[in-house]
Amino acid sequence: MKSDAKTFSLPARILHWLMAAMILAMLFIGVGMVASVSERHEWLLRVHPAVQKLAAHASHWLLYILMLAMPLIGWAMLSAGGYPVMLSDSLRLPPIFPTSPVAFAVLRHMHSWFAMLLFLTFLAHMGAALYHGLIRRDGVLSSMVRGEKEAGEELYSLTQEAGTDDS
């Protein structure tokens, strides 16, 4: 394969994405297999909705917080670096942070770490959606994708049976 500093070759990109899809499929198939044969399967199913609900709420709040914080931290970082924040050719945002090389460095690291956290949270969110849609098939994914009322009602009745309540 030809190596280029600017781009990967077509075979390398195809191999990369095929491997990513196969690894993701392997992980979900493995989770499904373990969940179906474990001696603690019934206990996990009873406990899972409460843990799942907490994780879902926490990850949603984290996504919202990061979606708000990332642009503000980026804006403050550019302000601290003395760079203009241009929304268009004629629309420039005012600086929201005093110019400071130290603040710029700290905000740049903060912006990078928050970006990684946002990416990981997104991956976890996407993984949970695929888990619900492909393995559990409990209607969570279809209620979000298609807005199917029946799927949402089925999920609500399952959570009620498991002892979790939305109120």
N, C-alpha and C positions, 0 to 999 in steps of 0.2 A: 504494500500500500504506500502510496506517495504521501509524504509528510510535508505539510505546508504550515508555516507559522500563523497564517491568518485564518485558514479554514481547514476543516477535516474533510477527508475524501468521502464520496458518496457511500462506498462500501462500509467505511468506519461509522458513518452516521446511521446507516441502516442497521448494522450490527449492534450499535449502542442502544437504539430504541427497541429493537427486538429483544435484547437482553433485559432491558428495563421492563418491558411488558411481561416477559416470562418470569422474572423475579417477583413482580407484583402479583401475577397469577399464582405463583408457587406459594407466596405468603398467605393469600386468601384461601387457597385450597387447603393448606396446612392448618389454618385456624378452623376451618369448617370440619376437617377430619378430626382434629383433637376435640373440638366441642361435641362432636357426635359420639365419641367413644369413651370419653372420660367418665370415671366413676362418680365424679362430682358434678356431672352435667346438670342434673336437676337443681342442685344447690346454686350453681352458677347462674342458671336461668332465673331463679327466684331473686337473687341478689343483683343481677346485672342491670335491670331497669333503673334502680335507684342510683347506682354508680354511673350508669350511662346518662341519666338525666342531669346529674351534677356535672359530669364532664361536658355535656352538650351546652349547658348554660354557661359554664366557665369559659369554654372555648369561644362561644359566641361573643361574650363580653370582651374577651381578650382580642378577638378580631376587630370589634368596633373600636376599642381603645387604641389599638395599633393603627387602624386606618385613619384615626384622627391625629394621633401623635406623630406618625411618620412625616406627613407634610409639614407640620409645625416645627419639628426638630430639624428637618431639612432646610426650612426657611431660616430658622435661627442660626443654623450652621453656616449657610451662605452669608447671612448678615454679619456673623462674627468674622468671617473670612474677608469681608469687604466686597463681596461679589453682588452684583445686582440680581434681583429675582424678577425676570421678565415673563409675563404671561402672554404677551404678544409684542409686536414691534413697537407699539406705542403705550403699552400698559406695564408700568413698573411698580412692583410692590415696595412699600417702604421697609427699611430694615426694622427688625423687631428685637435685635440684640446688638449691644455695642461691639465694635470691631475689637477683636482680641485673638491673637494666635493660639493662646492656651485654650480659650473657650472653643475656638474652631476645631482644635484637635480633639477635645473631649466630646463635643457634639458630633464630630465625624465618626468617632468610635461608637458613640451611642446610637447614631443613625444606622451604622452597619450591624450592630448587635440586634437592634429592633427589627431591621430588615430580615435578618436570619430568623428571628423569633416569629415574624409574620409569615415567612415562607414555611417554617416548620408547623405552625398552627394551621395554615392552609392545607398542608399535606395531611395532617391528622384529620382535619375536617373532611377532606376529600376521601381519605381512607375509611372514615366512619360512614360516609354516604355510600361508598361502594360496598362496604360490609353489610349495611342494611339492605341495599338493593340486590346484591348478588348472593349473599350467604343467608342472612336471616329472612329476607323476603317478607318483612313485616309491614310494609307500606310506608315507611318513613321517607324513603327516596322518592317514591311515586307521588306522595302527597306534596313534596316540594317541587318536583319537576312538572307534574301535570295538574297538581291541585285537586287530585281525586279525593272527594269528600269521604267515600267509603273507606279508603286506605287510612285516612286520619282517624275516622271513627273506630276502625278495627284496632289501630294502635292505642287509642285512648282506652278502649275496653280491655286490652291486654295489660296496660299499666295499672288499671283499676284492680284487675284480678291479682296482680303482683303486689298490691298494697301501696303503690305510689299514687300520689294525688297531685294534680296541678295547682291546687289551692294552697 
